[in-house]
Amino acid sequence: MRYLVKGGLVVDPALGPEGRRDILIEDGKVAAVGEDLAATGEARGSRKASHDGHSGGDDLKVIDATGKVVVPGLIDMHVHLREPGREDEETIHSGTRAAARGGFTGVVAMANTSPVADNGAVVDFVREKARREGLVNVYPVGAVTKGQKGEELAEIGELAGAGAIALSDDGHPIANAGLMRRALEYAGPFNLPVIVHAEDKDLAGDGVMHEGFVSLKLGLKGIPAATEEVMIARDLLLAEMTGGRLHIAHVSTAGAVELIRQAKRRGVRVTAEATPHHFTLTDEAVFGYNTNARVSPPLRAAEDVAAVRAGLADGTIDVIATDHAPHTREEKAVEFDLAPPGMVGLETAVALVLTELVARGVLSLREAVAKLTANPAKILGLAAGTLQVGVLADLTILDLEREWVVDTRAFVSRSRNSPFEGRRLRGMPVLTMVGGKVVARDGRIVADGEEKMAEDGSAAGRGVVAGWAANG
């Protein structure tokens, strides 16, 4: 199938200033980008109207993007697909469909599976399962240490050879500074970034939320901001000493942002990411003992949220990533102290970026797109994140005006643990294309010609998804 994406506002930092352009897609790749390419398309086949809003000829479909924004396929560089090991929470099949519905054409799968992705065999399994069942590109991460136990380095060369694009013990901070130093040194020859979950477990103790007024009022044990900051300070010094590539996941405190800002000024090879929940929610979301608001690192105070937004605005924080962490309803339906940390994010992230950052003037649309496309691609060394001629046609079309209300019954993820239930958002992805194939449209998954909605196929799920598409 050949496509002509016509009349949209193309926003791609690699193509220069945004402007209204057409995009011709042939053989799964971007064949041309320019103004008024319709004549070229029409010359190759007679156009005819169709009922899905597209038009085309014998082998050409025209996607009318008038009034919409066309961007490179979005990349989420922090996702927990749970497979192998916890398929009750998420699978590669369901997680990649959640990604497609959320506008993402690529996800970076973290290594904390069961068994842990600390060897080439598990990385091979993830890549092969994604090839057979995935709807978007899946880029596996290998563990830094064996079993993510923080005691012995994994076979980094083996992981790189199997196709791991980064190393991380995410969720399990590496307490041993000497081991962290060696990880940065050994990853260097393979040009792999080391992604860290910055947390001093001894300082965190048995805390379950941010330490502050809210934790005091709720009677919950707190986790001080310094828990994150002392580990970031250590890792920045180690990266500076070794010249290694350090990427700091889910930055959440004002002090952390400032430490990274200063390190970048010194020339340290560090990049960082922030999640939608950390630039949107404060620890007040925990009121009512809402276990869906229990995350790691925890939701912080208002001044931390403001600092994270400032870090995004001035470039201290390079990437927006979801830290999509699915958990079953049964796991979350317990006392707050006993609930596992984490929330799903793939199906709400884009709308939160548009609503909370772009509409409020924190980031320009171009800056936001860069943090979801070109920046993660550059950090990970991926030939993605752009619509330049010759690359695979991974793209996302956004409707900046469409308003909708989050209803987790419509999610195609296997889990529903989102604190954004019932929140009204403005802006949403309306089409996702991977390798020249449309995989999602208007909140519906399109696979092998069949449109799929809620994973359980329930009437409620079908109605809610259809409603999402119509809310604008």
matplotlib code that plots the C-alpha trace (Angstrom):
import matplotlib.pyplot as plt

x = [0.0, 1.1, -0.1, -0.2, -0.6, -2.0, -2.5, -1.1, 1.1, 4.4, 6.4, 9.8, 12.9, 15.1, 13.2, 13.6, 10.7, 7.2, 5.0, 2.1, 3.5, 2.4, 4.2, 4.4, 4.9, 6.0, 7.3, 7.0, 9.4, 9.1, 9.4, 8.9, 8.1, 7.0, 4.2, 1.3, 2.4, -1.2, -0.6, 2.1, -0.1, -3.1, -1.1, -0.4, -4.0, -7.5, -8.9, -12.1, -13.9, -14.0, -16.0, -13.0, -12.1, -9.4, -9.3, -7.1, -6.7, -5.6, -2.6, -2.8, -4.7, -4.8, -5.0, -6.5, -4.6, -6.0, -6.3, -4.1, -0.4, 1.9, 4.9, 7.5, 6.4, 6.7, 9.2, 8.7, 12.1, 10.8, 8.1, 7.5, 6.0, 6.2, 6.8, 8.3, 7.0, 4.0, 1.7, -1.3, -0.2, 0.9, 2.2, 4.1, 0.9, -1.2, 1.5, 2.4, -1.3, -1.6, 1.4, -0.1, -3.4, -1.4, 0.5, 3.8, 5.5, 8.4, 8.8, 11.9, 11.3, 12.9, 14.8, 13.0, 11.2, 11.1, 13.6, 15.5, 16.9, 20.5, 21.5, 21.2, 18.6, 16.0, 16.8, 16.4, 13.0, 11.7, 12.8, 11.3, 8.1, 7.8, 8.5, 5.7, 3.1, 4.1, 2.3, 5.0, 8.8, 10.2, 13.7, 14.9, 17.1, 19.6, 20.2, 23.3, 23.8, 23.0, 19.5, 19.4, 20.9, 23.6, 26.4, 28.0, 27.9, 25.9, 27.7, 27.4, 29.0, 26.5, 23.6, 24.8, 25.3, 21.7, 20.4, 20.0, 20.0, 20.8, 21.5, 19.4, 18.6, 15.5, 13.7, 16.8, 19.4, 23.0, 24.2, 27.8, 29.7, 32.5, 30.2, 28.4, 31.8, 32.6, 29.2, 29.8, 33.3, 32.3, 29.3, 31.5, 33.0, 29.5, 28.1, 25.3, 23.8, 23.3, 19.8, 19.6, 16.8, 18.3, 17.3, 19.2, 17.3, 18.8, 17.6, 14.2, 13.7, 10.2, 8.7, 5.8, 5.2, 6.9, 8.0, 6.1, 2.9, 0.7, 2.5, 2.3, -1.4, -2.1, 0.1, 2.2, 5.9, 7.7, 10.6, 12.7, 13.7, 17.4, 16.9, 16.9, 19.4, 22.3, 22.3, 22.1, 25.0, 27.1, 26.3, 27.1, 30.5, 31.1, 30.0, 32.3, 35.2, 34.7, 33.3, 30.5, 27.0, 24.5, 20.7, 18.7, 15.2, 12.0, 13.5, 11.2, 12.8, 13.9, 17.3, 17.8, 17.0, 19.6, 22.2, 21.7, 21.7, 25.0, 26.5, 25.6, 27.3, 30.5, 30.2, 29.2, 27.7, 24.3, 20.7, 17.5, 13.8, 10.6, 7.2, 3.8, 2.8, 5.8, 5.2, 1.4, 0.5, 1.7, 1.7, -1.9, -3.1, -2.5, -5.3, -7.9, -5.1, -5.3, -3.0, -2.9, -1.0, 1.7, 4.7, 8.5, 9.9, 6.9, 4.8, 6.4, 5.5, 4.3, 7.7, 9.2, 6.6, 7.4, 11.2, 10.6, 8.6, 11.4, 13.9, 11.9, 11.6, 15.4, 16.6, 18.0, 15.5, 15.9, 13.1, 9.4, 8.9, 5.9, 7.5, 4.4, 4.1, 1.0, -0.4, -3.5, -6.6, -6.1, -2.5, -3.6, -6.8, -4.9, -3.7, -1.6, 1.5, 1.1, 0.4, 3.1, 4.3, 3.6, 0.9, 0.1, 0.8, 1.0, -2.6, -2.7, 0.9, 0.4, -2.7, -1.1, 1.9, -0.4, -2.7, -0.2, 2.9, 2.0, -1.3, 0.1, 3.1, 5.7, 7.0, 6.4, 4.8, 8.2, 10.0, 7.5, 7.8, 11.6, 11.4, 9.2, 11.0, 14.4, 15.9, 15.2, 16.2, 19.6, 20.2, 19.5, 21.2, 18.0, 17.3, 13.9, 12.3, 12.2, 10.3, 13.3, 13.2, 14.4, 13.5, 10.9, 7.5, 6.7, 4.5, 1.7, -1.1, -2.3, -5.6, -4.7, -8.3, -10.2, -11.3, -11.9, -12.3, -10.0, -12.0, -9.7, -12.4, -11.3, -7.6, -6.2, -3.5, -4.2, -4.0, -6.1, -4.0, -4.2, -4.8, -6.1, -9.5, -12.2, -9.7, -10.7, -7.8, -7.4, -5.5, -5.0, -3.3, -5.8, -3.6, -0.5, 1.6, 4.4, 6.6, 4.0, 1.2, -1.7, -1.9, -4.3, -6.9, -9.2, -8.7, -9.1, -6.4, -6.2, -4.6, -4.8, -7.7, -9.7, -10.5, -10.1, -11.1, -11.0, -8.9, -11.8, -14.1, -16.7, -19.6, -18.6, -15.2, -16.4, -18.8, -16.2, -13.6, -16.2, -17.1, -13.5, -13.3, -16.5, -15.9, -14.4]
y = [0.0, 3.5, 6.5, 10.2, 12.1, 15.4, 18.9, 18.4, 20.7, 18.7, 19.2, 17.4, 19.1, 17.3, 18.9, 22.4, 24.8, 23.4, 23.9, 22.4, 19.6, 16.4, 13.1, 10.3, 6.8, 3.9, 0.5, 1.3, 4.3, 8.0, 8.6, 12.4, 15.3, 18.6, 21.0, 19.8, 16.3, 15.4, 15.8, 13.1, 10.8, 11.3, 10.7, 7.1, 6.1, 7.3, 8.5, 7.4, 8.2, 5.7, 5.5, 5.7, 9.3, 8.2, 8.3, 6.6, 4.6, 1.1, 1.2, 4.7, 6.0, 9.6, 10.4, 13.9, 15.5, 18.9, 20.7, 18.0, 17.8, 15.2, 14.2, 11.4, 8.3, 8.8, 6.8, 5.9, 5.0, 3.7, 0.9, -2.2, -4.8, -7.5, -10.3, -12.8, -13.5, -11.3, -11.7, -11.2, -7.5, -6.9, -8.7, -7.7, -8.2, -6.0, -3.4, -2.7, -2.2, 0.2, 2.0, 2.2, 3.6, 6.2, 7.3, 5.6, 3.7, 2.4, 1.4, 0.6, -2.5, -2.5, -5.5, -6.3, -9.3, -12.8, -14.1, -10.9, -9.8, -10.2, -12.5, -12.8, -15.5, -13.3, -10.4, -12.7, -13.9, -10.3, -9.4, -12.5, -12.2, -8.6, -9.5, -12.0, -10.3, -6.7, -3.9, -1.3, -1.4, -2.9, -2.1, -4.3, -3.1, -5.5, -5.6, -4.0, -6.7, -10.4, -10.9, -7.1, -8.0, -5.3, -7.8, -8.8, -7.2, -9.0, -10.0, -6.6, -7.8, -10.6, -8.3, -5.8, -8.6, -9.8, -6.4, -4.6, -0.8, 0.2, -1.2, -0.7, -2.3, 0.0, -0.4, -1.7, 1.0, 0.0, 0.7, -0.4, 2.7, 0.5, -1.7, 1.4, 2.7, -0.5, -0.5, 2.9, 1.9, -1.4, 0.0, 2.6, 0.5, -0.7, 2.9, 1.9, 4.4, 3.2, 4.1, 4.5, 4.5, 7.0, 6.0, 5.4, 2.5, 3.0, 6.6, 5.7, 3.0, 1.7, 4.9, 4.7, 8.3, 11.7, 13.0, 16.2, 17.7, 15.2, 12.1, 13.5, 14.2, 10.7, 9.0, 7.3, 6.9, 9.3, 9.2, 12.4, 14.1, 13.6, 9.8, 10.6, 13.5, 11.7, 8.9, 11.3, 13.3, 10.1, 8.8, 12.2, 12.2, 8.6, 9.5, 12.5, 10.4, 7.6, 9.5, 7.0, 7.7, 8.2, 8.5, 9.4, 7.9, 9.6, 12.7, 14.0, 16.6, 20.2, 19.2, 16.5, 18.9, 21.4, 18.7, 17.6, 21.2, 21.9, 18.6, 19.4, 22.8, 20.9, 18.7, 15.5, 13.0, 12.9, 12.9, 12.7, 12.0, 13.1, 11.3, 12.9, 12.1, 13.8, 17.0, 16.9, 15.5, 16.3, 14.2, 15.5, 12.9, 10.3, 11.8, 9.1, 6.6, 6.2, 3.3, 4.3, 7.3, 5.2, 5.3, 5.1, 7.7, 9.1, 12.0, 15.1, 18.6, 21.4, 23.1, 19.9, 19.7, 23.3, 22.5, 19.5, 21.6, 24.2, 21.5, 20.4, 24.0, 24.8, 21.5, 20.1, 17.2, 15.8, 13.2, 12.6, 8.9, 7.2, 4.6, 2.6, 0.2, -2.0, -3.8, -5.8, -4.5, -7.1, -5.9, -2.3, -3.1, -3.3, -1.0, 1.8, 0.5, -2.9, -1.8, -2.1, 1.2, 2.1, 3.3, 2.8, 5.7, 4.8, 5.7, 9.1, 10.5, 12.4, 14.1, 15.1, 16.6, 18.6, 19.7, 20.3, 21.5, 22.7, 24.4, 26.1, 27.4, 25.4, 23.9, 24.8, 22.0, 21.6, 21.2, 18.7, 16.7, 16.6, 15.2, 12.4, 11.6, 12.9, 13.1, 9.5, 8.3, 10.1, 8.9, 5.3, 5.4, 4.6, 5.3, 6.7, 9.9, 11.7, 11.9, 12.4, 10.8, 7.2, 6.3, 3.8, 5.5, 5.6, 8.6, 9.9, 12.3, 14.5, 16.4, 19.2, 20.3, 17.2, 16.9, 13.6, 12.2, 9.4, 6.2, 3.3, 0.8, 1.8, 1.0, -1.8, -2.4, -5.4, -3.1, -0.1, 1.4, 5.1, 8.0, 10.1, 8.3, 10.9, 13.7, 15.9, 16.3, 18.2, 16.7, 13.1, 10.9, 10.1, 7.9, 5.8, 4.3, 1.9, 1.0, 2.3, 0.4, 2.0, 0.3, 2.6, 5.1, 7.2, 5.1, 1.9, -0.7, -1.7, -5.1, -7.2, -5.2, -5.7, -2.9, -4.0, -2.1, -3.1, -6.2, -8.1, -7.2, -6.1, -3.9, -1.4, -1.3, -0.9, 1.9, 3.8, 3.7, 4.8, 7.6, 8.7, 9.1, 11.1, 13.4, 16.2]
z = [0.0, -0.8, 1.2, 0.7, 3.9, 2.8, 4.2, 7.7, 9.7, 9.7, 12.9, 12.7, 14.1, 11.6, 8.7, 9.8, 10.6, 10.8, 7.8, 5.8, 3.8, 2.2, 2.8, 0.2, 1.5, -0.7, 0.2, 3.9, 3.7, 3.3, -0.4, -0.6, 1.6, 0.1, -0.7, -2.8, -3.7, -4.5, -8.3, -8.1, -6.3, -8.5, -11.6, -10.4, -9.8, -10.1, -6.8, -5.3, -2.1, 0.7, 4.0, 6.3, 5.5, 3.2, -0.6, -3.1, -6.2, -7.1, -4.7, -3.3, -0.2, 0.6, 4.3, 4.8, 7.6, 7.1, 10.5, 12.1, 13.1, 11.5, 13.6, 13.4, 15.2, 18.9, 21.0, 24.6, 26.1, 29.4, 29.3, 31.3, 29.0, 31.8, 29.4, 30.1, 33.6, 34.5, 31.5, 33.8, 34.0, 30.4, 27.4, 24.3, 22.4, 24.6, 25.5, 21.9, 21.1, 24.0, 22.6, 19.1, 20.5, 22.4, 19.3, 20.0, 17.2, 19.3, 22.9, 25.0, 27.0, 30.4, 31.7, 35.0, 33.6, 35.0, 34.1, 34.1, 30.7, 31.9, 29.0, 25.3, 25.4, 27.1, 24.8, 21.9, 23.2, 23.6, 20.1, 18.5, 20.4, 19.4, 15.7, 15.8, 18.0, 18.5, 16.7, 17.2, 17.3, 20.5, 21.6, 24.5, 27.4, 29.1, 32.8, 34.2, 36.8, 36.9, 38.2, 38.9, 42.3, 42.1, 42.9, 39.6, 36.1, 33.4, 30.2, 28.5, 25.3, 25.0, 25.6, 23.0, 20.5, 21.1, 20.3, 23.7, 23.0, 26.6, 30.1, 33.2, 36.5, 36.6, 39.9, 41.5, 42.1, 42.1, 45.6, 45.0, 43.6, 42.4, 40.4, 39.0, 37.9, 36.1, 34.4, 32.9, 31.8, 30.2, 28.4, 26.8, 24.0, 23.0, 23.1, 25.3, 27.8, 31.4, 32.5, 36.3, 38.8, 41.3, 44.8, 48.1, 49.5, 53.0, 53.1, 51.6, 54.2, 54.2, 53.0, 50.5, 49.4, 49.3, 52.7, 53.5, 54.8, 52.9, 54.2, 57.7, 57.4, 56.0, 58.5, 55.8, 56.0, 53.7, 51.2, 51.3, 48.1, 49.1, 48.4, 44.7, 44.8, 46.6, 44.1, 41.2, 42.6, 42.9, 39.5, 37.9, 39.5, 38.3, 34.7, 34.9, 36.0, 33.5, 30.5, 30.4, 29.1, 31.9, 31.5, 34.5, 34.5, 35.9, 37.4, 40.2, 42.5, 42.2, 43.6, 41.0, 38.1, 39.4, 39.8, 36.2, 35.0, 36.6, 35.3, 31.7, 32.1, 33.1, 30.0, 31.7, 29.3, 31.0, 29.7, 31.6, 31.3, 33.1, 33.1, 32.6, 36.2, 37.6, 35.7, 36.2, 39.7, 43.2, 46.3, 47.0, 44.5, 47.3, 49.3, 49.8, 49.9, 46.1, 45.3, 41.6, 42.8, 44.4, 42.1, 42.3, 42.6, 44.4, 43.4, 44.9, 46.1, 43.9, 43.9, 42.5, 39.8, 38.8, 38.8, 36.5, 34.1, 34.2, 33.4, 30.4, 29.2, 29.4, 28.0, 31.2, 30.8, 27.3, 27.1, 28.1, 28.8, 30.5, 32.8, 31.9, 34.8, 34.6, 37.7, 38.1, 39.9, 42.6, 43.3, 43.7, 45.7, 49.0, 51.7, 50.4, 52.1, 50.4, 46.9, 44.3, 42.9, 39.3, 36.9, 33.2, 30.9, 27.2, 26.4, 28.2, 27.8, 24.6, 25.7, 29.0, 27.2, 24.9, 27.8, 30.6, 28.7, 25.2, 25.9, 29.0, 27.2, 29.1, 25.8, 22.2, 20.1, 18.3, 21.7, 22.9, 19.7, 20.0, 23.5, 22.2, 18.9, 17.9, 21.4, 22.5, 19.1, 19.4, 22.9, 21.9, 18.5, 16.6, 13.0, 13.9, 15.2, 11.9, 8.6, 6.4, 3.0, 3.0, 6.6, 7.6, 7.6, 11.3, 12.0, 14.3, 13.4, 16.3, 16.7, 19.1, 19.5, 20.3, 23.9, 25.7, 29.1, 30.4, 30.9, 31.7, 30.5, 27.0, 27.5, 25.5, 28.1, 30.3, 33.3, 34.3, 37.1, 36.2, 38.5, 35.6, 35.4, 34.7, 33.8, 30.8, 28.3, 25.1, 22.2, 21.2, 18.5, 15.8, 13.6, 14.2, 11.3, 11.7, 8.8, 6.3, 7.9, 9.8, 13.2, 15.1, 14.1, 16.3, 19.4, 17.6, 16.9, 13.3, 12.8, 9.6, 8.4, 11.6, 14.0, 17.7, 20.7, 24.4, 24.8, 26.6, 23.6, 26.0, 24.9, 27.5, 26.0, 22.5, 23.5, 25.4, 22.6, 20.0, 22.4, 22.6, 18.9, 18.8, 21.8, 19.7]

ax = plt.figure().add_subplot(projection="3d")
ax.plot(x, y, z, "-o")
ax.set_aspect("equal")
plt.show()
